[in-house]
Amino acid sequence: MVEDKNQTHELSSHEAELYDRQIRLWGLESQKRLRTAKVLLIGLNGFAAEIAKNIILAGVNAVTFLDHRNVTVEDSCSQFLASKESLGKNRAEASLERAQSLNPLVCLKADTSNVDDKTDEYFSNFDLVCATQCTISQLKKINLACRKHGVKFFAGDVWGSIGYTFADLMTHEYAEDVIQTKKMPVIDNDPVPKEKFVNITVTEKHVDTFVPFESVLNVTKSSIPKESEIYYMMLIMLNYREKYGNDPLPSERDSENFKLEATAIIKKYDLEDKINHLVAGDVYAQISPICAIVGGIMGQEIIKTVSKKGAPLNNLFLFNPDTLCGKILRLGQ
């Protein structure tokens, strides 16, 4: 059975009217769950702005923006929540006004602290944590803290034209509507019994198990499906950030440091020239349409997780600019 600790929360008439289309899409009980959810969004770049937009419009209870960084020139390409006048100001605070205008019913808060200064107990204040623009060490630490306190964890990033999302929902219960075809008797005056096929919607309950973020790093090559080149690019970009503390800038295209990180992954997985075109491609800054695509996926997964309606992606989603398609990998299990 899918437990619902928030069943007692009732929507006001204004909320019922505002979220009418959503209630018809995923049901009243799912919307009630959304209206009690507290979400922490770490990093307010263009990708995170898309995530924020989607979950705020969906009607979660509260979202906290956590980011110690300031708005940069690069943010102007994709971070639509921060105005041009906010250049040099804190990104979390600069994103509040426009984000609030999306849905006045959602409680928004800006936290200008560095995530490194947060204790494990800090994350227990939320139902779900979504981390962007973090190093591998930070992601592991946050994920471990979330597991410790039973908090759902998401991570993701966009680099140029590539992107990924990751989910660790631990043990997750959810409901899914399935259409089944059944025979039904036809009632008429004909003495010969007749039957017809009709489609009925049945709600099924499911449970799925997830693994922590570190479990999907450095898996064996044999466990990675074909045409999953973006996985290796994800490792390159995360390793670079882990080592240097930030991502390569457009002005650092073809830098020796980036080439060294790419070469290390290529050698480790014996890729030869398989991902050379991606390494030489656009992985600098964030491209707005890619943020919209990958951020849309992340927002959708957060909504599904909080509402407990629909099967979540388990556990990696990778966006490939060559095919303009996403691929789902289930690694580390």
Secondary structure, DSSP 4 states (H G I P E B T S, - for coil): ----TTTT----HHHHHHTHHHHHHH-HHHHHHHTT-EEEEE--SHHHHHHHHHHHHHT-SEEEEE--PBP-TGGGGT-TTS-GGGTTSBHHHHTHHHHHHH-TTSEEEEE-S-GGG--GGGGGG-SEEEEES--HHHHHHHHHHHHHTT-EEEEEEEEBTEEEEEEE-SEEEEEEEEEEEEEEEE-SS-SS-EEEEEEEEEEEEEEEE---GGGGSS--GGGSPSS-HHHHHHHHHHHHHHHHSSPPPGGGTT-HHHHHHHHHHHHHTT-TTTTHHHHTS--SSB-HHHHHHHHHHHHHHHHHHHHTBSPPP-SEEEEETTTTEEEEE----
